[in-house]
Amino acid sequence: MGGLLFVLPPALGRAKAEARAELIRAALEQKLGESVETHVAANYADIEERTASGEAQLVWAPAGVTAKLQAARAVLTIVREGQTNYRSAIVARKNAKLRLAELSGTKAAWVDPLSAGGYLLAIAKLRAEGIDPVKTFASQMFLGSHRAAVEAVLHETVDVTAVSSHKMDAASMAEKLRWYAGPAGDKLTAIAFTESCLNDAIVLPASLSEAKAIALAQKLVPTTPSEIARSRLLSALEAEGLVQTPLEEYHRLAPLLTPPPAAEDRITLPPPSRSSRPSWH
């Protein structure tokens, strides 16, 4: 394969991720002056493997994946809504009127075992509140994307999920839920917010030479207001900037991003069903 391989997560949902991948490819080829191939990862473990193996030269890595990397040439944290940090919101249907203390026997849908916003932060919040997810939930499942997990709540297949959010006020949360779910997002509400976590990042893997990583980072990070405003890459990422962050800052998140012991063998990944898609998808 010639050129650079850019790997991005599937958490937006496959169709949206594929469309985003094409925008990113065009933006990167213009910015870097070399050919770029994009790949939507099958899951977060796929991102981790392609980053560690050196197969990918540029990686859009969720915080949970970045925190597990042993090394990287550079980590460029994505800035959104003026922030480099976000929280996870545990979400349920409004008409269910659920509270954290009332989750016993309910069902949960999560994004991915390595998703900070769609699983790990929510699990850490529950454990901090003295709630054992394995004992509390009647079932848990990983669905691969925020959209699929939200759909499962809306269709009453499950009762709760978790989504990423930069702000906790009611108006901002309502807007975020509509971003994830369209008009049907108005049927959802946040029942709890987690601790904060660093945003996802563009990672330049350790397999790159130092000279190549420096050259890429210099081209990727816009430094003036006019460059930021014109950046097609930032537009494709729905971002406002890229900030270089020491990998150690992500490593410090490890205690917050550790799943319960032996939990994953109790969580199922059902086969995809096209018939369950609502009309707004």
N, C-alpha and C positions, 0 to 999 in steps of 0.2 A: 504494500500500500504506500502510495506517495503522499507527501504533505503531512498535515497534522490531523490527529483524531481528537475530536471534542466529544466527551461523554456527558449526557445530562440525565437527570432523574425522571422517572415516570410519574411522579406524584401529582402532576397537573391533570393526569388522565392521558391515555395514549394519543388520542386525536389532537388535543391541544399541544402536547409535548412534541409531536411530529411537526406541527405547524411552527412551533417556537424554534425547533431545531433548524428549519430552513432559514428563518430570519437570522439566527445566530451564525449559520454558515456564511451567508452573504455578508453580514457585518464583519466577521472575522477575516474573510478573504480580502475585503476592502482595506481593513485596518492593518493587517499583517503583511499583505502582499505575497501570500503563498496559498496553495490549495489547502482546503480544510474539508474533512469528512466528519459528519455528525452522527452520533449513535444514541438513541434513546435506550437507556439501560432497562433490562428486564425487571430488575429490582435493585434495592440499595446494596445488597451483597455483590451484585454485578459491578456496580460503581467501584466498590472497595477493591475488588479483584483486579479490575482493569487499571486502577490507579497504582496499586502495589506492584503489579507485574511490569509496569512501564509501557503497556500497550497503548495507553492514552497519553497524549502530551498536554491536554487541557481538560480539566474536569470541573463540572458544576457539581459541587459536593455538598450534600446536606450536613448540618452541624454534627449529627451523630456519626456520620462516616468520617468527617474531618477529624473528629476527636480520637478516632481509632488509628489514624495514620501514624506510623513510627517516624516518618520523616517526609519533608516536602521542600522543594526549592523556594516556593513562595505560596502564601495563602492570602488571597485578596477578598476580604469580607465584603459582601454586597450590602450597600446602604439602601434602605427603603423607608419611606415616610420619615426621613431625617434621622434614622436610627440604625445602629449596627446590631441591636439586640431585639428579640421578640419574646413572646410568651406563647404558651399553648392554652387554648380554651377548651374545657370539657363541655360538650354541647349535647343537648337533648331537645325533644319536641316541646314546644311551649305547653301544649294541652296535657302533657304527661305530668307537669308540675313536680318534676323530680328534684331532689336535693342529694348532696353527697352522702348524707347519712341514710338515704333510702334506696341505695343501689343494690342491695342484696336480692339475688334472684333475677336481676336484669341481664340484658345481653349487650355486648360491646363490639364495635367494629373499629379496627385500627388500620393505619396505612401500611406500615412495614416494620419489622423488628428493629431496624436501624433508624427509623424516622423519629427525630427529636420532637417536632411539633405534632406529629400524628400518632405518637405512642409513648416514647420514653419519658418526656416531661410530664405527661398525664399520669403515667404509672408512678413516677416519683412523688407527685402531688398526693395521689391516693395513699401511698405508703406513709407519707409524712402525716396524713390525717388518721393513721391507724387502720386503714382499709387494705386488706389483702386482696388484690384483684383475683387471684386464682380461686380463693374461697368465696369471694363475693359474687362474681359474675357467673350466671348459669352457663354462658358460653362466651368465647371471644374468637374473633377471626381477623385475619389480615386481608385487605382487599386491594392493596397496591397503589391506591391514589386517594387523595383527599376527596375528590369528587365521588368516587365509588363509595367511600365510607359515609359521606353525607347522604348520598342516595339511600343507603341502607337504613339510616335513621328515618328519613322521610317516608320510606315505604313500610316502616314499622317492622322490618326484618330484625333490627336491633334497636336498642333504646338510647345508647350514647356513643359518641365518637369524640375525637379531638382534632382541632384545626389550629393552624398558626395564626397569631394576631399580634400586631405591634402596639395596639392600644386597648384599654379595658373599659372605656366609657361606652354607654349604651348605643349612642349614635354610630360610633366607629365600628362597634361589634356588629350592629345590624347591617352596615355597609359591607363588612367583610363576609358575612354569611350570604348576602346576596351575590357577592363576587364568586363564592364557591358554588352556590346553588341556584342562581337566578332568582326570580320572584318567590320561588318556594322557600328561599332562605328566611323569609318573614315568619315561617312556621317554627323556626328554631330559636333557641336561646342558650346563652352560656350559663352554666350552673357553677362554674369555678374557673379560676385562672391559676396558672402554675408560676414557678420561679422563672426568671428571665434566662435567656440563652443567646449566644452569638448567632447571628444570621448564617445562612448558607454562604458558600464561598466559591470563588474560582480558584482551583488549586493547580499549581504547576508542580508536577510530581518530582520526586527525588531522582528519577531516572534521567531527567533532562540534564544536560551539561550546565554548569553555572553560567557560562557565557550566553547560552541559548535562553535560559530562564530570565536572565537580566534583560536581554533584548526583548523578549515577549512581554515582560512586566512593564517595561518602559512604554511599549506601544499600546498595551491594554488599558492602562490607568490614565484617564484624562485629568489634566492638572489645572486647566483654566475654566472659568464659567462657560466660555464659548465652546470649548471642546466637549464639556459635559452636555451642553444643550444639543450639540450636533451628533453625539455618539449614537450610532445605530445599535451598537452592542448593548449599551445601557437601556435603550428603548426595548430591545428584544428581551432583556432580563427583567423588564419593568422595575428598573432600579434608578437610583439617583447618583450613584457613585460606587467606587471600589476603594477600599482602604486596606493597605497591607497590614497584616496582623501576625504576630509570632504564633507558630503552631502550638507553642506551650499554652497560649491562652485557651485554645480548644481542649488541650489535654486536661486543663483544670476543670473542665465540665464533666469529666468522666464519672465522678460520684453521682452526678445528677442524671446521667444518661446510661445507667446500669439497670437492665431489666431484672425482675425477680428471679431468683435461682430456679432452674428447672421449670420455668413458666411456659416456654415456647412449645413444649410437647403437649400442652393443654390447649393450644390455640390452633384453629384450623383455617385453611385457605380453601374455600369452596370453589368449584369450577365456575368460570364466568358465565353469566346469563344475559343474553341480549334482550330477552323479553322483559327484564326488570327496569329498563331505562325509561325515565319519565320524559314527557314531551319537551321539557325545557333543556334537555341535555344536548 
